[in-house]
Amino acid sequence: MHKVYTKIIQIAGDVIMVEAEGVGYLEIAVVSTRHGVSLAQVIRLDGKRVSLQVFAGSKGISTGDKVKFLGHPMMVAKGEDLLGRIFNGSGAPLDKGPVLSDQMVEIGGPAVNPVKRIIPNKMIRTGIPMIDVFNSIVESQKLPIFSIAGEPYNELLARIAIQAEVDMIILGGMGLKHDDYLFFRDALDEQGALARSIFFIHTASDPVVECLLVPDISLAVAEQFALEGKRVLVLLTDMTNFCDALKEISITMERVPSNRGYPGDLYSQLAARYEKAVDFEAAGSITILAATTMPGDDVTHPVPDNTGYITEGQFYLKGGVIEPFGSLSRLRQQVNGKTRDDHRTIMDTMIQLFASYRETVEKRAMGFQMSGWDKKLLKYGGIFEKEIMSLEVNIPLEKALDRGWEILAECFTPAETGIRKAMIEKHWPKTS
Amino acid sequence: MVTTKRLGRITEINGNMVMVEFESYAVQNEVAYIIHGDERLKCEVIRIRGNKAETQVYESTSSIKVGEEVEFTDELLSAELGPGLLGQIFDGLQNPLPHIAEKCGFFLKRGVYLDPLPGDSEWEFTPLRKEGDKVKAGDKLGVVPEKIFKHYIMVPFSFRGSFEIGAIAKHGRYNLKHPITRLKDESGKIHDVFMQQVWPVKLPIRAYADKLKPQKPLVTKMRLIDSLFPVSLGGTYCIPGPFGAGKTVLQQLTSRHAEIDIVVIAACGERAGEVVETLKTFPNILDRRTGKPLSDRTVIICNTSSMPVAARESSVYTAVTIAEYYREMGLNVLILADSTSRWAQAMREMSGRLEEIPGEEAFPAYLESRIASFYERAGIVRLNDGETGSVTIGGTISPAGGNFEEPVTQATLKVVGAFHGLSRERSDARRYPAIDPLISWSKYKSFIDETQVLKGHAMLRKGHDVAQMMKVVGEEGTNLKDYIDYLKAEFLDFVYLQQNAFDEVDEATTAERQMHIFGFIYKRILEQEFNFEDKEKALKFFQTLRQLFRGWNSSEWKAAEFKTIEKEIEDGCIKYIQR
C-alpha cells in the first residue's frame, strides 16, 4: 500500500535524507533497521530529496535500510482508554498495556480561534500561600517553574497536581530521570490520582530527539479531553530538554543559529505548545505547568527568556522556596479581586515590605547601623519567611490572609504599612 | 474555460518557505496560492532567482507536497478599506475572526479566507460633491455614518492625476458593491468608485497635502507618561521591557483611556489570552468621552503567537494601513503594536530559511530599514481640504534577556520620538507602571509647565544618587538635607509616578487633574524647605503624607472627599514648615 524507499543518501546527526516522491511536509515515516523500527518525520523537502528526523536516533541506520511513508502527519489515540496509561514519547505503551489505535487524532493541530476563548476566571487553589495569596493560578493558565537543576521542581509540580481541583492530569516528561518518573507515578498513585492521569514519558536514557514529540502528544490528548468538557492539567518537565533537542536538529540541518546555538524560531516553537492552554467557551480547559531549568541560574538564557515572554507569568524556585520577586502570575487579577476584599491589599503590602526587608538585610550584611525601622523590618522578614514563604506551609487562602494581617500587626503600626485607612479600619486586628 | 492563470510548481519546502518554479514571470511581493487538494493557501513572493520564486506561506505547510501547483495573482498583499472596519477583529490577513469561528468552530482552519467587509452590508450615503467637480485621490466624495464617526468615502488613493465627477449617487442606502461615483480621468476614461477600496499594505497612503510636526500632546491619562515622558499626536514611541514588566498592561490601559478617536490594536505574535481580554471586555466598557462602548472606536488585528508566523508581518502593516485610512478622514488614530520584536523575529525566521547572510543575533541586515519605514508611517498630516488627521504609533519591544543593547531595541530607538523603558527592578518592587524615569526620554512637549517637569526629573535623579550613596555610607552617613531629597524623590515616585491600575479613579488621571496635582507636589513638596529634627521624623512625615496622598489619588476629582484630603495634606505640610 505505502511505497517503501531504500535509498538513504545521507545520514548526519539524527537526520537522514532519502530520495522519494509524493511525500507531504511533516509526514510520518517508519524507518526499519536491524536494531528495530523508529518513527521519523519529514522536516524538509527539496525536489526528490526528503530530510527526516529520526526519533530513535540514527545510530545503526544503514544506507540500505527501509523507509516507509505513512501518508499522514503524527497521530495519537484519544478517548477514555488512555486514562491510567503510561506511554513513551512516540505514544507506544510503556506499561505492558495494549497499543491503542482507535480514534486517532493529528497532533500539533491548528491554533484556537482567539474569539472562541473565554477570559479565564476560575482560581485553582493549591494550599500554598506563596501561590494562592501572592500569585494565584487560574484555570487555563500556562506557567513555568524556573529553577536550577537540583531544586525540588518535580516535587512542587506533583504537589500542585495532587491538590489542584482538576478532572485529569497529563504528565509529559522530557529527559526525565528514571527515579523522577517513578516518583511521579508513586506520588499520584498514593493520592489515588493515577487513574485520572496519563503519562507520556521520555527518560534521560532515551534518544534525545524522541522528546520532541512529548509536548505535542500530551497537548493533543489534553485538547481532546478539554473539548469534551474536562478540566485538564498538563505538566511538562523539563522544557529545556525539549529546546535542546530542537537545537540539535536545527544545527544538524545547518540552519543559522540565532542565540547561543538555538534556532531563530525557538519562540514560535515554544509558543505553539504553550498556547494550547485554553479555556473553551462551553467546554473544558487546559492548564499547563512546566518546569524549565535555567542553565547556570541565568534567566536571560534563551530558553527561560523566550518562555517568559510566552507564558502568563513564572515561578522562580530558589533555595527550596518560591521566590517572591520575579515570580508572577499574570492572571491573578482575574481572580484575586473576587476572593476577599483584602486579598490584593495583603498581596501588595506584604511584598513591598518584604522588598524593604531584603534591602535591610543587604545593609546589615555591609555592617551598617540598624535603625528602629530596620529592626521592625528584620522581625517582619523573619516571620514572613517562616510562616508564609516556606513550602511546608499548607493552609487555605483565607487562613493565609488572616495570618498576613496578624503578622503585619505584630510588626508595624498601621501608618507604616501604607495601607489605605478604610482597609485598616476594617481588617487591622484589634488589640484586646 | 480558458483563463490566463499564471502557474508554477513547488520544488522545495522548508518550514513556511516554499520555492516555486514558475512558467512565465513572477512579481516581487505578489500574492500566490498553493493549490493543495481543495485548499488554497495564501503566500507571498519574497525573492525571485532565475525561474524560481521563493514564497512565504501564511499558513501551516503540513502535508504540502513537491510538485503541487501554485497560482500567481499579480496583486500585492492588500487591505480592504471601507465602512464597517470599526469594532472588528481581524487576523493578520484581515480575515474576520468571528465569522471564521461561525464557519469553522473552535479552531482556525487553514485556507479559509473571508471578506473583511461584508459586501451586502448597506450604508446611508450622503453625497458631498456634485457632477462636474474636479477631484483627486483622497478627496471626500460623500459620507456615511459609522458608529459615532463620519466615515468619508474618498477618491481611491491609488487614482493618479485629476478626475471629473461624471455621476454621483443621490442620498440613500447602498451596499459596498454599488458604484457611488463615476469619475472621468484626463484621457476621458471612466472609473467606477465604490464605498470600499483596496490598498497594498506595505505602501504608505500619501493622499494628503502636507505632513506636519507633531506638537499637540496625546493624553494617555498615565501620569508618568503624560507629565514626564509625553507623546504627541502623530508621534511615535516604544516600550521595551523584559517579560513580566507590564508592557501589555500598559498598552491595554492606554487603549482604554487615551483621548483619541480610534485605536488600532495590532496583537502581533503575543498571547491569545491578552487579545481575548480586550475583545471580551471592550464591548462592555463605556468610553467616558463618548458614552459608547470602547469597541466602537477600536479595530483589533490579532495574529497571536501560535498563529502562522508569516502573517505576523502582515498584521503590523494591515494595522497601519487601516490607521492611515481613518487619518485621511481627519481623525486621530493610535496604533498599539504588541510586540514589534515578534515581527522582527518573523523576519529573522524567514531570512534564515532564505539562507541570507545574518546580521547581529541572526537578524537580517534590512531589519533597521524595515523598522524605520514602519514608524515613519506615523505622523500628523494636513489633508487636501485643510483638516488634520494623525496616526500615532506605540510599539512594545521584547528584548532578549531584557537587554536593551539588542538589535530591535537599538534600531527602534533611532526612529522614535519617545522611549518608555521598563525595568525589572521597578516591576519587582511592584512600582507600576514600571517605566524607569532614569532611562526613559521624550522629545515631545508635556502639558505640564516645563520648569516643574525639569524639577521633577532633577529630584528623581538626586534621589537615585542619594540612594546609591546610602548603599555605601549607610543612612547614618547621609546628611539630613540629602536624606530629605531622597524622601522627596521616593514620595514623588510613590504618589505620582505609580498608578494603581485596579483603582477606578487612580487608573486614569485627566490632564486637568495632572496639572493640579503635579503643581501641588511641585509647590508644597519639591520646592519646599522642611525643618525636621532628625531623619526618623522626616521618614514618619513622608510616610503619613504618602498614605493621605494615596487616598487622595483614589478620590473622585473635585468631590468633597478630594477637597477634604487636599486640606489635610496642606495642613500637614505647613506644620513642618513653621517649626
Chai-1 contact restraints between the chains, C-beta under 6 A:
chainA,res_idxA,chainB,res_idxB,connection_type,confidence,min_distance_angstrom,max_distance_angstrom,comment,restraint_id
A,G24,B,S63,contact,1.0,0.0,6.0,A-B,restraint_1
A,G24,B,K65,contact,1.0,0.0,6.0,A-B,restraint_2
A,Y25,B,I13,contact,1.0,0.0,6.0,A-B,restraint_3
A,Y25,B,T61,contact,1.0,0.0,6.0,A-B,restraint_4
A,Y25,B,S62,contact,1.0,0.0,6.0,A-B,restraint_5
A,Y25,B,I64,contact,1.0,0.0,6.0,A-B,restraint_6
A,L26,B,S62,contact,1.0,0.0,6.0,A-B,restraint_7
A,R44,B,N14,contact,1.0,0.0,6.0,A-B,restraint_8
A,L45,B,I13,contact,1.0,0.0,6.0,A-B,restraint_9
A,L45,B,V66,contact,1.0,0.0,6.0,A-B,restraint_10
A,D46,B,E12,contact,1.0,0.0,6.0,A-B,restraint_11
A,G47,B,T11,contact,1.0,0.0,6.0,A-B,restraint_12
A,P73,B,S62,contact,1.0,0.0,6.0,A-B,restraint_13
A,P110,B,F107,contact,1.0,0.0,6.0,A-B,restraint_14
A,P110,B,L108,contact,1.0,0.0,6.0,A-B,restraint_15
A,A111,B,L108,contact,1.0,0.0,6.0,A-B,restraint_16
A,A111,B,S306,contact,1.0,0.0,6.0,A-B,restraint_17
A,A111,B,M307,contact,1.0,0.0,6.0,A-B,restraint_18
A,V112,B,F106,contact,1.0,0.0,6.0,A-B,restraint_19
A,V112,B,F107,contact,1.0,0.0,6.0,A-B,restraint_20
A,N113,B,L97,contact,1.0,0.0,6.0,A-B,restraint_21
A,N113,B,A101,contact,1.0,0.0,6.0,A-B,restraint_22
A,N113,B,L108,contact,1.0,0.0,6.0,A-B,restraint_23
A,P114,B,A272,contact,1.0,0.0,6.0,A-B,restraint_24
A,P114,B,V275,contact,1.0,0.0,6.0,A-B,restraint_25
A,P114,B,V276,contact,1.0,0.0,6.0,A-B,restraint_26
A,P114,B,C302,contact,1.0,0.0,6.0,A-B,restraint_27
A,P114,B,T304,contact,1.0,0.0,6.0,A-B,restraint_28
A,V115,B,L97,contact,1.0,0.0,6.0,A-B,restraint_29
A,V115,B,P98,contact,1.0,0.0,6.0,A-B,restraint_30
A,V115,B,A101,contact,1.0,0.0,6.0,A-B,restraint_31
A,K116,B,A101,contact,1.0,0.0,6.0,A-B,restraint_32
A,K116,B,F106,contact,1.0,0.0,6.0,A-B,restraint_33
A,R117,B,V276,contact,1.0,0.0,6.0,A-B,restraint_34
A,I119,B,V276,contact,1.0,0.0,6.0,A-B,restraint_35
A,I119,B,E277,contact,1.0,0.0,6.0,A-B,restraint_36
A,I119,B,K280,contact,1.0,0.0,6.0,A-B,restraint_37
A,R255,B,G352,contact,1.0,0.0,6.0,A-B,restraint_38
A,V256,B,G352,contact,1.0,0.0,6.0,A-B,restraint_39
A,V256,B,P358,contact,1.0,0.0,6.0,A-B,restraint_40
A,V256,B,A362,contact,1.0,0.0,6.0,A-B,restraint_41
A,S258,B,E361,contact,1.0,0.0,6.0,A-B,restraint_42
A,S258,B,A362,contact,1.0,0.0,6.0,A-B,restraint_43
A,G264,B,R348,contact,1.0,0.0,6.0,A-B,restraint_44
A,G264,B,E349,contact,1.0,0.0,6.0,A-B,restraint_45
A,G264,B,G352,contact,1.0,0.0,6.0,A-B,restraint_46
A,G264,B,A362,contact,1.0,0.0,6.0,A-B,restraint_47
A,D265,B,E349,contact,1.0,0.0,6.0,A-B,restraint_48
A,Y267,B,Q345,contact,1.0,0.0,6.0,A-B,restraint_49
A,S268,B,V309,contact,1.0,0.0,6.0,A-B,restraint_50
A,A271,B,S305,contact,1.0,0.0,6.0,A-B,restraint_51
A,A271,B,S306,contact,1.0,0.0,6.0,A-B,restraint_52
A,A272,B,S306,contact,1.0,0.0,6.0,A-B,restraint_53
A,E275,B,S305,contact,1.0,0.0,6.0,A-B,restraint_54
A,E275,B,S306,contact,1.0,0.0,6.0,A-B,restraint_55
A,T300,B,G401,contact,1.0,0.0,6.0,A-B,restraint_56
A,D305,B,A400,contact,1.0,0.0,6.0,A-B,restraint_57
A,D305,B,G401,contact,1.0,0.0,6.0,A-B,restraint_58
A,G308,B,F243,contact,1.0,0.0,6.0,A-B,restraint_59
A,Y309,B,F243,contact,1.0,0.0,6.0,A-B,restraint_60
A,Y309,B,S398,contact,1.0,0.0,6.0,A-B,restraint_61
A,F325,B,D428,contact,1.0,0.0,6.0,A-B,restraint_62
A,L328,B,G244,contact,1.0,0.0,6.0,A-B,restraint_63
A,I351,B,R430,contact,1.0,0.0,6.0,A-B,restraint_64
A,Q352,B,R430,contact,1.0,0.0,6.0,A-B,restraint_65
A,A355,B,A429,contact,1.0,0.0,6.0,A-B,restraint_66
A,F368,B,G474,contact,1.0,0.0,6.0,A-B,restraint_67
A,Q369,B,E476,contact,1.0,0.0,6.0,A-B,restraint_68
A,A415,B,Q543,contact,1.0,0.0,6.0,A-B,restraint_69
A,A415,B,T544,contact,1.0,0.0,6.0,A-B,restraint_70
A,A415,B,Q547,contact,1.0,0.0,6.0,A-B,restraint_71
A,G418,B,Q547,contact,1.0,0.0,6.0,A-B,restraint_72
A,R420,B,R550,contact,1.0,0.0,6.0,A-B,restraint_73
A,R420,B,G551,contact,1.0,0.0,6.0,A-B,restraint_74
